[in-house]
Each structure stands twice: as structure tokens, then as C-alpha cells.
């Protein structure tokens, strides 16, 4: 039985996935961008253009998606499951959708959150 790649499970075309299996970053027109045109950073997580927005894989079948739902832009962090009949990844019940206002509050707090994580990691158990 052949297994599908992450890109195939998400309905991505072959030209949207690089040779190494990582999703290609698409340009605004929807065409895949060349690797040279990508933003370079030490720990850059690449977004994948999907039919309903852009998605970033967080691991363990968890995705962060920026999408439009009923005319509202949402940041959706959700667990996905593999449908047994079709083999497609589908959104599960576990997750949260943040509107832009909530996302802005969360992103403004990231510095403090990272500092708290660092302090908690260094604290003796």
C-alpha cells in the first residue's frame, strides 16, 4: 500500500512540494517561488498555500492556518486526523480559531510568554 506525502494529503499539487518533500512557498500569484526567493531565517517554518488560505505544520498532525471563514480572517490552530475512507487530512474538534483582534493580543504577548517559558525551564523541579 503506497503512502501519501504530507503535500498529497493536503491536496497540494506536485509543483507545490519541493524535492525534499517540504512544502514550497507560493508567491502571491499562486505560483511556487524559487528557493532563492524565499525569506531566509535560522528557524523559518514555511507556510503552504492551500485552497482556503495558508497553513504551517506544527507537528503531530497540528496545523496553524490563516483562512477566511464567512468573510472573517481567522488564525486557526487545530489538530487534524486522517480520514480512514479517503486518506485525507481533515480538521478535528480540538483547536482554537482566533479573530484578528485576539491574534494581535496574543502576538503582542509573545515576548513575555517566551520569557516565562525560559524562566520556567530554568526553575528547579
MARGU-456946 format. One record per residue: chain; residue in three letters; x, y, z of N, C-alpha, C in turn. Coordinates in Angstrom, 2 decimals, padded with zeros to 5 digits, m for minus. Layout:
+-------+-----+---------+---------+---------+---------+---------+---------+---------+---------+---------+
| chain | res |     npx |     npy |     npz |    capx |    capy |    capz |     cpx |     cpy |     cpz |
+-------+-----+---------+---------+---------+---------+---------+---------+---------+---------+---------+
|     A | ALA |       X |       Y |       Z |       X |       Y |       Z |       X |       Y |       Z |
...
+-------+-----+---------+---------+---------+---------+---------+---------+---------+---------+---------+
//
This chain:
+-------+-----+---------+---------+---------+---------+---------+---------+---------+---------+---------+
| chain | res |     npx |     npy |     npz |    capx |    capy |    capz |     cpx |     cpy |     cpz |
+-------+-----+---------+---------+---------+---------+---------+---------+---------+---------+---------+
|     A | UNK |  000.84 | m001.17 |  000.00 |  000.00 |  000.00 |  000.00 |  000.88 |  001.24 |  000.00 |
|     A | UNK |  000.71 |  002.13 | m000.97 |  001.51 |  003.33 | m001.07 |  001.02 |  004.38 | m000.08 |
|     A | UNK |  001.98 |  005.07 |  000.53 |  001.59 |  006.12 |  001.48 |  001.70 |  007.47 |  000.80 |
|     A | UNK |  000.80 |  008.37 |  001.14 |  000.79 |  009.70 |  000.55 |  001.72 |  010.61 |  001.33 |
|     A | UNK |  002.34 |  011.57 |  000.62 |  003.16 |  012.56 |  001.29 |  002.26 |  013.57 |  001.97 |
|     A | UNK |  002.85 |  014.39 |  002.83 |  002.08 |  015.43 |  003.51 |  001.41 |  016.33 |  002.49 |
|     A | UNK |  002.14 |  016.68 |  001.43 |  001.57 |  017.54 |  000.39 |  000.39 |  016.90 | m000.30 |
|     A | UNK |  000.48 |  015.60 | m000.59 | m000.63 |  014.91 | m001.24 | m001.84 |  014.84 | m000.33 |
|     A | UNK | m001.62 |  014.61 |  000.97 | m002.73 |  014.55 |  001.92 | m003.46 |  015.87 |  002.01 |
|     A | UNK | m002.74 |  016.97 |  001.80 | m003.36 |  018.28 |  001.90 | m003.90 |  018.76 |  000.55 |
|     A | UNK | m003.82 |  017.95 | m000.47 | m004.35 |  018.33 | m001.76 | m003.44 |  019.29 | m002.51 |
|     A | UNK | m002.13 |  019.26 | m002.24 | m001.20 |  020.13 | m002.91 | m000.76 |  019.50 | m004.23 |
|     A | UNK | m000.55 |  020.33 | m005.20 | m000.06 |  019.85 | m006.49 |  001.42 |  019.49 | m006.36 |
|     A | UNK |  001.92 |  018.69 | m007.30 |  003.29 |  018.23 | m007.26 |  004.27 |  019.40 | m007.27 |
|     A | UNK |  003.97 |  020.48 | m008.01 |  004.89 |  021.61 | m008.09 |  004.85 |  022.49 | m006.84 |
|     A | UNK |  003.98 |  022.17 | m005.88 |  003.91 |  022.92 | m004.64 |  004.73 |  022.26 | m003.54 |
|     A | UNK |  005.37 |  021.14 | m003.84 |  006.18 |  020.43 | m002.87 |  007.58 |  020.28 | m003.45 |
|     A | UNK |  008.60 |  020.67 | m002.67 |  009.97 |  020.57 | m003.12 |  010.42 |  019.13 | m003.21 |
|     A | UNK |  011.60 |  018.90 | m003.82 |  012.12 |  017.56 | m003.98 |  012.37 |  016.87 | m002.65 |
|     A | UNK |  012.69 |  017.67 | m001.62 |  012.94 |  017.07 | m000.31 |  011.67 |  016.79 |  000.47 |
|     A | UNK |  010.49 |  017.05 | m000.15 |  009.22 |  016.75 |  000.48 |  008.64 |  017.88 |  001.30 |
|     A | UNK |  009.39 |  018.99 |  001.43 |  008.86 |  020.12 |  002.18 |  007.98 |  020.96 |  001.28 |
|     A | UNK |  006.92 |  021.55 |  001.83 |  006.04 |  022.37 |  001.01 |  006.76 |  023.60 |  000.48 |
|     A | UNK |  006.51 |  023.92 | m000.78 |  007.08 |  025.11 | m001.39 |  006.25 |  026.31 | m000.98 |
|     A | UNK |  006.91 |  027.45 | m000.85 |  006.21 |  028.69 | m000.53 |  005.73 |  029.28 | m001.84 |
|     A | UNK |  004.45 |  029.58 | m001.93 |  003.88 |  030.11 | m003.16 |  003.95 |  031.62 | m003.16 |
|     A | UNK |  004.10 |  032.20 | m004.35 |  004.07 |  033.64 | m004.48 |  002.63 |  034.12 | m004.42 |
|     A | UNK |  002.45 |  035.44 | m004.42 |  001.11 |  035.98 | m004.31 |  000.23 |  035.53 | m005.46 |
|     A | UNK |  000.81 |  035.34 | m006.64 |  000.03 |  034.90 | m007.79 | m000.34 |  033.43 | m007.70 |
|     A | UNK |  000.24 |  032.70 | m006.73 | m000.08 |  031.30 | m006.55 |  000.96 |  030.37 | m007.15 |
|     A | UNK |  001.91 |  030.90 | m007.91 |  002.95 |  030.06 | m008.49 |  004.02 |  029.81 | m007.44 |
|     A | UNK |  004.61 |  028.61 | m007.41 |  005.64 |  028.33 | m006.42 |  006.84 |  029.27 | m006.62 |
|     A | UNK |  007.39 |  029.76 | m005.53 |  008.54 |  030.65 | m005.58 |  009.80 |  029.81 | m005.59 |
|     A | UNK |  010.85 |  030.35 | m006.20 |  012.13 |  029.66 | m006.22 |  012.72 |  029.70 | m004.82 |
|     A | UNK |  013.55 |  028.68 | m004.51 |  014.15 |  028.64 | m003.18 |  014.96 |  029.89 | m002.90 |
|     A | UNK |  015.60 |  030.48 | m003.94 |  016.40 |  031.67 | m003.74 |  015.55 |  032.86 | m003.31 |
|     A | UNK |  014.28 |  032.87 | m003.68 |  013.41 |  033.99 | m003.39 |  012.78 |  033.90 | m002.01 |
|     A | UNK |  013.00 |  032.80 | m001.32 |  012.41 |  032.61 |  000.00 |  013.13 |  033.44 |  001.04 |
|     A | UNK |  012.39 |  033.81 |  002.06 |  012.98 |  034.53 |  003.17 |  013.84 |  033.55 |  003.95 |
|     A | UNK |  015.08 |  033.93 |  004.22 |  015.96 |  033.03 |  004.94 |  016.03 |  033.42 |  006.40 |
|     A | UNK |  015.86 |  032.46 |  007.27 |  015.98 |  032.64 |  008.71 |  016.42 |  031.31 |  009.30 |
|     A | UNK |  017.02 |  031.36 |  010.49 |  017.52 |  030.12 |  011.09 |  016.43 |  029.11 |  011.35 |
|     A | UNK |  015.28 |  029.57 |  011.86 |  014.22 |  028.64 |  012.23 |  012.92 |  028.99 |  011.52 |
|     A | UNK |  012.99 |  029.24 |  010.22 |  011.81 |  029.60 |  009.46 |  010.93 |  028.38 |  009.22 |
|     A | UNK |  009.68 |  028.50 |  009.58 |  008.70 |  027.46 |  009.28 |  007.96 |  027.95 |  008.05 |
|     A | UNK |  007.95 |  027.16 |  007.00 |  007.38 |  027.59 |  005.73 |  005.88 |  027.35 |  005.68 |
|     A | UNK |  005.17 |  028.36 |  005.21 |  003.74 |  028.24 |  005.01 |  003.44 |  027.58 |  003.67 |
|     A | UNK |  002.31 |  026.92 |  003.60 |  001.88 |  026.25 |  002.37 |  000.56 |  026.86 |  001.94 |
|     A | UNK |  000.49 |  027.28 |  000.68 | m000.74 |  027.82 |  000.13 | m001.75 |  026.67 |  000.00 |
|     A | UNK | m002.94 |  026.87 |  000.56 | m003.99 |  025.86 |  000.48 | m005.20 |  026.46 | m000.22 |
|     A | UNK | m006.22 |  025.66 | m000.41 | m007.42 |  026.16 | m001.09 | m008.16 |  027.20 | m000.27 |
|     A | UNK | m007.98 |  027.18 |  001.05 | m008.70 |  028.15 |  001.89 | m007.79 |  029.10 |  002.65 |
|     A | UNK | m006.52 |  029.20 |  002.29 | m005.62 |  030.13 |  002.95 | m004.19 |  029.65 |  002.91 |
|     A | UNK | m003.48 |  029.84 |  004.02 | m002.09 |  029.42 |  004.16 | m001.98 |  028.60 |  005.44 |
|     A | UNK | m001.16 |  027.54 |  005.41 | m001.03 |  026.66 |  006.57 |  000.43 |  026.43 |  006.92 |
|     A | UNK |  000.68 |  026.27 |  008.21 |  002.00 |  025.93 |  008.73 |  001.85 |  024.68 |  009.57 |
|     A | UNK |  002.72 |  023.70 |  009.34 |  002.66 |  022.45 |  010.10 |  003.40 |  022.64 |  011.42 |
|     A | UNK |  002.76 |  022.28 |  012.52 |  003.34 |  022.42 |  013.85 |  003.83 |  021.08 |  014.39 |
|     A | UNK |  003.53 |  020.00 |  013.70 |  003.92 |  018.66 |  014.14 |  002.76 |  017.93 |  014.77 |
|     A | UNK |  002.85 |  016.62 |  014.82 |  001.81 |  015.76 |  015.42 |  000.42 |  016.05 |  014.85 |
|     A | UNK |  000.33 |  016.21 |  013.54 | m000.94 |  016.48 |  012.85 | m001.61 |  017.77 |  013.35 |
|     A | UNK | m000.81 |  018.74 |  013.78 | m001.34 |  020.04 |  014.18 | m000.93 |  021.06 |  013.14 |
|     A | UNK | m001.89 |  021.91 |  012.78 | m001.63 |  022.95 |  011.79 | m002.06 |  024.31 |  012.32 |
|     A | UNK | m001.34 |  025.34 |  011.92 | m001.78 |  026.71 |  012.11 | m002.17 |  027.20 |  010.73 |
|     A | UNK | m003.42 |  027.64 |  010.59 | m003.91 |  028.10 |  009.29 | m004.42 |  029.53 |  009.41 |
|     A | UNK | m004.12 |  030.34 |  008.41 | m004.74 |  031.65 |  008.26 | m005.73 |  031.48 |  007.13 |
|     A | UNK | m007.00 |  031.71 |  007.45 | m008.04 |  031.46 |  006.45 | m009.17 |  032.48 |  006.61 |
|     A | UNK | m010.02 |  032.51 |  005.63 | m011.20 |  033.36 |  005.68 | m012.41 |  032.45 |  005.82 |
|     A | UNK | m013.25 |  032.74 |  006.82 | m014.46 |  031.96 |  007.07 | m015.60 |  032.94 |  007.27 |
|     A | UNK | m016.61 |  032.81 |  006.42 | m017.77 |  033.70 |  006.46 | m017.37 |  035.17 |  006.45 |
|     A | UNK | m016.37 |  035.47 |  005.63 | m015.92 |  036.85 |  005.45 | m015.00 |  037.37 |  006.53 |
|     A | UNK | m014.63 |  036.53 |  007.49 | m013.74 |  036.95 |  008.57 | m012.41 |  036.21 |  008.46 |
|     A | UNK | m011.32 |  036.95 |  008.67 | m010.00 |  036.34 |  008.67 | m009.76 |  035.74 |  010.05 |
|     A | UNK | m009.35 |  034.46 |  010.06 | m009.11 |  033.74 |  011.31 | m007.74 |  033.09 |  011.31 |
|     A | UNK | m007.15 |  032.99 |  012.49 | m005.94 |  032.20 |  012.70 | m006.42 |  030.96 |  013.45 |
|     A | UNK | m006.33 |  029.81 |  012.80 | m006.87 |  028.57 |  013.31 | m005.73 |  027.63 |  013.66 |
|     A | UNK | m005.66 |  027.21 |  014.92 | m004.67 |  026.22 |  015.37 | m005.46 |  024.98 |  015.75 |
|     A | UNK | m005.21 |  023.89 |  015.04 | m006.10 |  022.74 |  015.17 | m005.36 |  021.42 |  014.94 |
|     A | UNK | m005.84 |  020.37 |  015.62 | m005.38 |  019.01 |  015.34 | m006.16 |  018.47 |  014.14 |
|     A | UNK | m005.49 |  017.73 |  013.31 | m006.12 |  017.10 |  012.15 | m006.05 |  015.59 |  012.30 |
|     A | UNK | m006.93 |  014.90 |  011.61 | m006.91 |  013.45 |  011.61 | m006.97 |  012.97 |  010.18 |
|     A | UNK | m006.51 |  011.74 |  009.96 | m006.54 |  011.16 |  008.62 | m007.84 |  010.39 |  008.45 |
|     A | UNK | m008.66 |  010.81 |  007.48 | m009.93 |  010.13 |  007.19 | m009.62 |  008.71 |  006.72 |
|     A | UNK | m010.23 |  007.73 |  007.34 | m009.95 |  006.33 |  007.01 | m010.42 |  005.94 |  005.62 |
|     A | UNK | m011.48 |  006.57 |  005.13 | m012.01 |  006.23 |  003.81 | m011.24 |  006.90 |  002.69 |
|     A | UNK | m010.98 |  008.20 |  002.81 | m010.35 |  008.93 |  001.72 | m008.85 |  009.11 |  001.90 |
|     A | UNK | m008.34 |  008.98 |  003.13 | m006.93 |  009.19 |  003.39 | m006.56 |  010.67 |  003.51 |
|     A | UNK | m007.54 |  011.56 |  003.42 | m007.28 |  013.00 |  003.51 | m007.14 |  013.43 |  004.96 |
|     A | UNK | m006.34 |  014.50 |  005.16 | m006.28 |  015.11 |  006.48 | m007.48 |  016.03 |  006.63 |
|     A | UNK | m008.21 |  015.85 |  007.72 | m009.40 |  016.67 |  007.97 | m009.29 |  017.31 |  009.35 |
|     A | UNK | m009.87 |  018.51 |  009.52 | m009.79 |  019.18 |  010.81 | m010.58 |  018.45 |  011.88 |
|     A | UNK | m010.00 |  018.35 |  013.07 | m010.67 |  017.72 |  014.19 | m011.35 |  018.75 |  015.09 |
|     A | UNK | m011.91 |  018.29 |  016.19 | m012.61 |  019.16 |  017.12 | m011.66 |  019.95 |  018.01 |
|     A | UNK | m010.48 |  019.40 |  018.27 | m009.53 |  020.04 |  019.17 | m008.80 |  021.17 |  018.46 |
|     A | UNK | m009.03 |  022.38 |  018.91 | m008.36 |  023.51 |  018.32 | m009.01 |  024.81 |  018.72 |
|     A | UNK | m008.47 |  025.90 |  018.21 | m008.99 |  027.22 |  018.50 | m008.85 |  028.09 |  017.26 |
|     A | UNK | m009.85 |  028.94 |  017.04 | m009.80 |  029.93 |  015.96 | m009.78 |  031.30 |  016.60 |
|     A | UNK | m008.78 |  032.09 |  016.26 | m008.65 |  033.44 |  016.80 | m008.99 |  034.46 |  015.72 |
|     A | UNK | m009.81 |  035.45 |  016.08 | m010.04 |  036.54 |  015.14 | m008.81 |  037.45 |  015.16 |
|     A | UNK | m008.77 |  038.44 |  014.30 | m007.58 |  039.29 |  014.20 | m007.29 |  040.01 |  015.51 |
|     A | UNK | m008.33 |  040.49 |  016.19 | m008.14 |  041.19 |  017.46 | m007.46 |  040.28 |  018.49 |
|     A | UNK | m007.94 |  039.04 |  018.63 | m007.33 |  038.09 |  019.57 | m005.92 |  037.73 |  019.15 |
|     A | UNK | m005.70 |  037.54 |  017.84 | m004.36 |  037.21 |  017.35 | m003.39 |  038.34 |  017.66 |
|     A | UNK | m003.80 |  039.59 |  017.47 | m002.92 |  040.72 |  017.77 | m002.56 |  040.76 |  019.25 |
|     A | UNK | m003.51 |  040.46 |  020.12 | m003.23 |  040.42 |  021.56 | m002.23 |  039.31 |  021.88 |
|     A | UNK | m002.43 |  038.14 |  021.27 | m001.52 |  037.02 |  021.50 | m000.12 |  037.35 |  020.99 |
|     A | UNK | m000.02 |  037.87 |  019.78 |  001.30 |  038.16 |  019.22 |  002.00 |  039.26 |  020.00 |
|     A | UNK |  001.26 |  040.23 |  020.57 |  001.86 |  041.28 |  021.39 |  002.42 |  040.69 |  022.69 |
|     A | UNK |  001.83 |  039.61 |  023.17 |  002.26 |  038.99 |  024.42 |  003.38 |  037.97 |  024.23 |
|     A | UNK |  003.79 |  037.68 |  023.00 |  004.76 |  036.60 |  022.75 |  006.08 |  036.81 |  023.47 |
|     A | UNK |  006.57 |  038.04 |  023.55 |  007.84 |  038.30 |  024.24 |  007.77 |  037.88 |  025.69 |
|     A | UNK |  006.69 |  038.27 |  026.37 |  006.50 |  037.89 |  027.77 |  006.29 |  036.40 |  027.94 |
|     A | UNK |  005.58 |  035.80 |  027.00 |  005.34 |  034.35 |  027.05 |  006.66 |  033.61 |  026.91 |
|     A | UNK |  007.50 |  034.02 |  025.95 |  008.80 |  033.37 |  025.75 |  009.68 |  033.52 |  026.98 |
|     A | UNK |  009.66 |  034.69 |  027.62 |  010.45 |  034.89 |  028.83 |  009.94 |  033.99 |  029.95 |
|     A | UNK |  008.63 |  033.87 |  030.10 |  008.06 |  032.99 |  031.13 |  008.43 |  031.54 |  030.89 |
|     A | UNK |  008.42 |  031.12 |  029.63 |  008.81 |  029.74 |  029.29 |  010.27 |  029.52 |  029.65 |
|     A | UNK |  011.11 |  030.48 |  029.33 |  012.54 |  030.37 |  029.63 |  012.77 |  030.28 |  031.13 |
|     A | UNK |  012.07 |  031.13 |  031.90 |  012.21 |  031.10 |  033.36 |  011.70 |  029.79 |  033.94 |
|     A | UNK |  010.58 |  029.30 |  033.43 |  010.01 |  028.03 |  033.93 |  010.94 |  026.86 |  033.59 |
|     A | UNK |  011.61 |  026.93 |  032.44 |  012.51 |  025.86 |  032.02 |  013.75 |  025.80 |  032.90 |
|     A | UNK |  014.17 |  026.96 |  033.44 |  015.37 |  027.02 |  034.26 |  015.08 |  026.78 |  035.74 |
|     A | UNK |  013.82 |  026.83 |  036.13 |  013.46 |  026.65 |  037.54 |  013.66 |  025.19 |  037.94 |
|     A | UNK |  014.15 |  024.97 |  039.15 |  014.30 |  023.57 |  039.62 |  012.94 |  022.96 |  039.85 |
|     A | UNK |  012.86 |  021.66 |  039.60 |  011.57 |  020.94 |  039.76 |  011.27 |  020.66 |  041.18 |
+-------+-----+---------+---------+---------+---------+---------+---------+---------+---------+---------+
//
